[in-house]
Amino acid sequence: MLSRLKGRKGFTLIELMIVVAIIGILAAIAIPNFLKFQAKAKQSEAKNNLSAIFTSETSYFGEKNTYGTTFSDISWASEGTTMYEYFLASDQTTGSITGETMPTGVGASATGFTAGASGNIDADTTKDVWTINTNKILLNATNDVNQ
């Protein structure tokens, strides 16, 4: 009997099952972390676009001595497909998605502005909400990644 088994090479079923179980455990640990990092990467869109809105508003103020109240005033528009809807006032929105709730405090006047972004970046019920104001304070009012 031993002479028949000596020439055979390969893995037993138990060894293969152990390897599959280990891979399953590693995947169960890695996938949630990957999804969290992916959502954080999507948040960079809101941060970059709100910083661009701030820069546009600051430039407009430098030229006109007043802040713009519309996206066309400040010559800003989102590019490509966005994960967020951007707000400058209740009637001033832009972005690839629509129907998001305007963040609290968003508005623009001759003396200041608060721009906002709202979007659902990980397909749950929580919205990711960002604002930036005249003082360049970037605030993540509702963080969808940590929910």
C-alpha positions in Angstrom: 0.0 0.0 0.0 2.8 2.5 0.9 4.6 1.8 -2.4 1.5 2.9 -4.3 1.3 6.3 -2.4 5.0 7.1 -2.6 4.9 8.0 -6.3 1.8 10.3 -6.0 2.2 14.0 -5.7 -0.4 16.7 -5.0 -2.5 18.1 -2.2 -5.1 16.3 -0.1 -8.6 17.5 0.1 -8.1 18.7 3.7 -5.1 20.8 2.7 -7.1 22.5 -0.1 -10.0 23.1 2.3 -7.7 24.8 4.8 -6.2 27.0 2.1 -9.8 28.0 0.9 -10.8 28.8 4.5 -7.7 31.0 5.0 -8.4 32.9 1.8 -12.0 33.4 2.9 -11.0 34.8 6.3 -8.5 37.2 4.7 -11.1 38.3 2.2 -13.6 38.9 5.0 -11.1 41.2 6.7 -9.8 43.0 3.6 -13.1 43.8 1.7 -14.6 46.2 4.3 -11.3 48.0 4.6 -11.1 48.3 0.8 -14.6 49.7 0.6 -13.8 52.3 3.3 -10.6 53.4 1.5 -12.6 53.6 -1.8 -15.2 55.9 -0.1 -12.5 58.1 1.3 -11.0 58.5 -2.2 -14.4 59.5 -3.5 -14.5 62.2 -0.8 -11.5 63.9 -2.4 -13.8 65.0 -5.2 -15.9 67.1 -2.8 -12.8 68.6 -1.1 -11.2 69.5 -4.4 -14.3 71.0 -6.0 -15.2 73.0 -2.9 -11.6 74.3 -2.8 -12.0 75.3 -6.5 -15.3 77.1 -5.6 -13.5 78.9 -2.8 -10.7 80.0 -5.2 -13.2 81.1 -7.8 -15.1 83.1 -5.2 -11.9 84.7 -3.9 -10.8 85.7 -7.5 -14.3 87.1 -8.2 -14.1 89.1 -5.0 -10.6 90.4 -6.0 -12.0 91.7 -9.3 -15.5 93.0 -8.2 -15.1 93.6 -4.5 -18.2 91.4 -3.9 -18.8 87.7 -3.8 -20.6 85.9 -6.6 -24.0 84.5 -5.9 -24.2 82.1 -8.9 -21.9 79.5 -10.3 -21.9 81.5 -13.6 -20.8 84.7 -11.8 -17.7 82.9 -10.5 -17.2 81.0 -13.8 -17.2 77.6 -12.0 -18.8 74.3 -13.2 -18.1 70.7 -12.2 -16.3 68.6 -14.8 -17.1 65.0 -15.7 -19.4 62.8 -13.8 -19.6 63.7 -10.1 -20.6 61.8 -7.0 -21.9 65.0 -5.4 -24.3 67.8 -6.1 -22.8 71.2 -5.4 -24.7 74.2 -3.9 -24.0 77.9 -3.8 -27.6 79.0 -3.0 -31.0 77.3 -2.9 -31.4 77.9 -6.7 -27.8 77.4 -7.6 -26.9 73.7 -7.9 -24.6 71.7 -10.2 -23.3 68.2 -10.6 -24.1 64.9 -12.2 -26.6 63.9 -9.6 -29.7 65.8 -8.5 -32.2 65.8 -5.7 -29.7 66.0 -2.9 -30.6 68.0 0.2 -28.8 71.4 0.4 -26.4 71.4 3.4 -27.4 73.7 6.3 -26.0 77.3 6.1 -25.3 77.3 2.3 -25.8 80.7 0.7 -24.0 83.5 -1.0 -24.2 87.3 -0.7 -22.1 90.3 -1.5 -20.3 89.9 1.8 -19.7 86.2 2.1 -20.6 82.7 1.0 -20.9 79.1 2.2 -20.8 76.5 -0.6 -21.8 72.9 0.0 -21.7 69.4 -1.5 -24.0 66.5 -0.8 -23.8 63.0 -2.1 -24.2 59.3 -1.3 -20.8 57.7 -1.9 -21.4 54.2 -0.5 -25.0 53.4 -1.4 -26.4 53.5 2.1 -29.0 55.9 3.5 -26.5 58.4 4.9 -25.4 61.3 2.8 -21.9 62.7 2.8 -22.2 66.5 3.4 -19.4 69.1 3.0 -19.3 72.9 3.3 -16.7 75.6 2.7 -17.0 79.2 3.7 -15.5 82.6 3.1 -12.8 81.9 5.7 -11.8 78.6 3.9 -13.2 76.5 6.7 -13.8 73.1 5.1 -16.3 71.1 7.2 -17.5 67.5 6.8 -20.9 68.0 8.5 -22.0 64.4 7.9 -19.3 61.8 7.2 -20.7 59.0 5.2 -17.5 56.9 5.5 -17.8 56.5 9.2 -21.4 55.6 9.3 
